[in-house]
Amino acid sequence: MQCKICYTKKTKSLLSNQEVLDFVKRYQQIQKLESITFCGGEVFLLKNFSQLVNELTKQDIFVQIISNGTIDRLAEIKQTNMVNLIISLDGLEKYHDLNRGHGNFAKSIQLLKKAIKLNFHTEVFSIVTKENLNLISQFEQELMKQIGKKIEITYHPRKPKKYLTQHPISNILGQVENFNFLDLKEVKQLMKQKKTFPPQNLTCYQISLMSDKKIYACCEGIQPIGNIDTDIEKLIQNFQKRVINKNCLNCVEPNFVCGFKELFLEQ
């Protein structure tokens, strides 16, 4: 089931495990690679995904996986202490299930608890809207109660309407009723009080290889810096050109800045 407020454009294109591993090998010859993050869509839907994770951890690469936590393939992953499992939980059970489907909160909690027992590193990623902003404390208390220990949470303010409707690639608004947008004052306050994405100081740089083989300087990039076959040194040069641009507000995509350009321009 697709989230009601999903803003990611789904494509049929897929990268094979070998394509990813070949790119990693080429990259490692030029620049040491210590960590890779996989996000989707739901990556555990990919038949051979666990095998890819195992190949990467064998190379001493730390792997982060962002998942909705409803598909249990944890037993297929061998070096669990080399994997950080980041589960999406959008607030308390009733609200989370309103977005992601009935019963999915319970499934995600069960998988999270199992991951902890199997020695995975674990975190939670949580979308914040007008409706659940003031329930954050209750949400944190409920997680503590369910899991039995404190867990790191990154809060993601829902992308502003202006950003979603003007995005040059996705242009997906999603449902607004029950999932209203924070105003800039609320976003600013959230960033001061909690760990957020985007982070308050931006600088969340990363080489992002997409399933269509294009490469961006940001996981939500709109202007490619190359593709899977681009020379690695050239790719890094293109990346660096984006970073040193002083008009970027420390962001490689200055026209969007993860949807909160106006907020950062105020600072």
C-alpha positions in Angstrom: 0.0 0.0 0.0 1.3 3.4 -0.9 1.4 6.1 1.8 -1.3 8.7 1.4 1.3 11.5 1.6 4.1 9.9 -0.4 5.7 12.4 -2.8 8.2 10.1 -4.5 7.6 9.3 -8.1 7.8 5.5 -8.6 9.5 4.1 -11.7 9.8 0.6 -13.1 13.6 0.9 -13.5 15.8 -1.3 -11.3 19.5 -1.6 -10.7 20.9 -5.1 -10.5 23.1 -6.1 -7.6 26.0 -6.4 -9.9 25.5 -2.9 -11.3 25.6 -1.5 -7.7 28.6 -3.6 -6.7 30.5 -2.6 -9.9 29.9 1.1 -9.2 31.0 0.7 -5.6 34.2 -1.1 -6.7 35.0 1.8 -9.2 34.2 4.4 -6.5 36.4 2.6 -3.9 39.4 2.8 -6.3 39.2 6.6 -6.1 37.6 7.4 -2.8 37.1 5.3 0.3 33.5 4.5 0.9 32.5 3.8 4.5 28.6 3.9 4.4 25.8 3.3 2.0 22.1 4.2 2.6 19.3 2.4 0.8 15.8 3.9 0.5 12.9 3.5 -1.8 10.1 2.7 -2.3 10.4 -0.4 0.0 13.8 -2.0 -0.6 12.8 -5.3 1.0 10.4 -5.9 -1.9 13.5 -6.4 -4.1 14.1 -10.2 -4.4 17.9 -10.1 -4.0 18.3 -7.1 -1.8 19.5 -9.0 1.3 22.3 -10.6 -0.8 23.4 -7.1 -1.9 23.6 -6.0 1.7 25.6 -9.1 2.6 28.1 -8.4 -0.2 28.6 -4.8 0.9 29.0 -5.6 4.6 31.6 -8.3 3.7 33.6 -5.3 2.3 33.4 -3.5 5.7 30.9 -1.0 4.3 28.3 0.0 6.9 24.8 -0.2 5.4 21.8 1.9 6.4 18.3 0.7 5.3 15.2 2.9 5.4 12.1 0.7 5.5 8.5 0.8 6.4 9.1 -2.3 8.6 6.3 -4.5 7.3 8.4 -7.0 5.4 10.5 -9.3 7.6 13.6 -10.5 5.8 16.0 -9.8 8.7 17.1 -13.4 9.0 18.7 -13.2 5.5 21.1 -10.5 6.7 24.3 -12.0 8.1 26.4 -9.2 9.7 23.6 -7.4 11.6 26.0 -5.2 13.6 27.0 -3.7 10.2 23.5 -2.6 9.4 21.4 0.4 10.7 17.7 -0.3 10.2 15.7 2.9 10.1 12.0 2.3 10.4 9.4 4.8 9.3 6.8 5.5 12.0 4.6 8.5 11.6 3.5 9.1 15.1 1.0 7.1 17.3 -0.6 3.9 16.0 -3.9 5.4 14.8 -2.2 8.2 12.9 0.5 6.1 11.4 -2.0 3.6 10.1 -4.1 6.4 8.7 -1.2 7.2 6.4 0.3 3.7 5.8 -2.6 1.3 6.3 -4.4 -0.5 9.1 -2.2 -2.8 11.2 1.1 -1.5 9.8 2.2 0.2 13.0 2.0 -3.1 14.9 4.0 -4.9 12.2 6.7 -2.2 12.2 7.0 -2.3 16.0 7.4 -6.1 16.0 10.1 -5.9 13.3 11.9 -3.2 15.2 11.9 -5.3 18.4 13.1 -8.3 16.5 15.9 -6.2 14.9 17.1 -5.1 18.3 17.3 -8.7 19.5 19.2 -9.6 16.4 21.8 -6.9 17.1 20.9 -4.5 14.3 21.5 -0.8 14.9 18.1 0.8 14.9 16.5 4.2 14.5 13.1 5.7 13.6 12.2 8.2 10.9 9.0 10.1 11.5 7.0 12.5 9.3 5.6 15.5 11.1 2.3 17.3 10.2 0.0 19.8 11.8 -2.0 16.9 13.3 0.8 15.0 15.0 3.2 17.9 15.9 1.8 18.3 19.4 1.8 14.5 20.0 5.5 14.0 19.7 6.1 13.6 23.4 3.3 11.0 23.6 4.8 9.2 20.5 8.2 9.1 22.2 6.7 7.7 25.4 4.8 5.1 23.5 7.9 4.0 21.6 9.8 3.7 24.9 6.9 1.6 26.3 6.7 -0.7 23.2 10.4 -1.2 22.7 11.7 -1.0 26.2 14.4 1.5 25.6 15.0 4.9 24.1 15.5 4.9 20.4 16.9 7.7 18.2 14.3 9.5 16.1 14.7 11.8 13.2 11.7 14.0 12.5 10.9 15.0 8.9 8.5 18.0 8.5 6.1 17.2 5.7 7.3 18.9 2.5 5.5 22.3 1.9 2.7 22.4 -0.6 4.6 24.8 -2.8 7.5 22.4 -3.0 5.4 19.4 -3.8 3.3 21.1 -6.5 6.3 22.8 -8.2 8.8 19.9 -8.1 10.2 19.4 -11.6 10.4 15.6 -11.3 7.8 14.3 -8.9 5.1 17.0 -8.7 3.0 14.8 -6.4 0.9 16.5 -3.7 -0.7 13.5 -1.9 -3.6 13.8 0.6 -3.9 17.0 2.5 -6.9 16.2 4.8 -5.6 15.0 8.1 -2.0 15.6 7.0 -1.7 19.4 6.9 1.6 21.2 6.4 3.6 22.9 9.2 4.2 26.6 8.9 7.8 27.9 8.8 7.6 29.0 12.4 6.7 25.4 13.5 9.4 23.9 11.3 12.0 26.2 12.7 10.9 25.3 16.3 11.0 21.6 15.5 14.5 21.9 14.1 15.7 23.6 17.3 14.2 21.0 19.6 14.7 17.7 17.7 16.9 15.9 15.3 15.4 16.6 11.9 15.8 16.0 8.2 16.8 18.3 6.6 19.2 19.1 9.5 19.3 22.6 10.8 22.7 23.3 9.2 22.0 21.4 6.0 25.4 19.9 4.8 23.8 16.4 4.4 26.0 15.7 1.4 25.9 12.4 -0.4 26.4 10.8 -3.7 23.0 9.4 -4.7 22.7 6.7 -7.3 19.1 6.3 -8.5 17.4 3.3 -10.0 17.4 5.0 -13.5 21.2 5.1 -13.3 21.4 8.9 -12.8 23.5 10.3 -10.0 22.7 13.3 -7.9 24.5 15.2 -5.1 21.5 14.8 -2.9 19.0 12.0 -2.2 16.3 14.4 -3.4 18.3 15.9 -6.2 16.8 17.4 -9.3 19.9 18.1 -11.3 22.1 15.1 -12.1 25.9 15.3 -11.7 26.5 12.2 -13.8 25.3 8.6 -14.2 26.4 5.2 -13.2 29.1 5.1 -16.0 30.5 8.6 -15.4 34.2 8.6 -14.5 34.5 8.7 -10.7 37.0 11.5 -10.5 34.7 13.6 -12.8 31.7 12.7 -10.6 33.5 13.9 -7.5 34.5 17.1 -9.3 30.9 17.8 -10.3 29.9 17.2 -6.7 32.5 19.6 -5.3 31.4 22.3 -7.7 27.9 22.1 -6.1 29.2 22.3 -2.6 31.5 25.3 -3.0 28.8 27.4 -4.5 28.3 30.1 -1.9 24.7 30.8 -3.1 23.6 27.3 -2.1 22.9 28.0 1.5 25.2 25.0 2.1 22.9 22.9 -0.1 23.6 21.3 -3.4 20.1 22.0 -4.7 19.6 25.7 -3.9 16.3 26.1 -5.6 14.6 23.6 -3.3 16.7 23.0 -0.1 14.5 20.0 0.8 11.4 22.2 0.5 12.3 24.8 3.1 14.3 27.4 1.2 12.4 30.3 2.7 13.2 29.1 6.2 17.0 29.0 5.5 17.0 32.3 3.7 15.7 33.9 7.0 18.8 32.7 8.9 
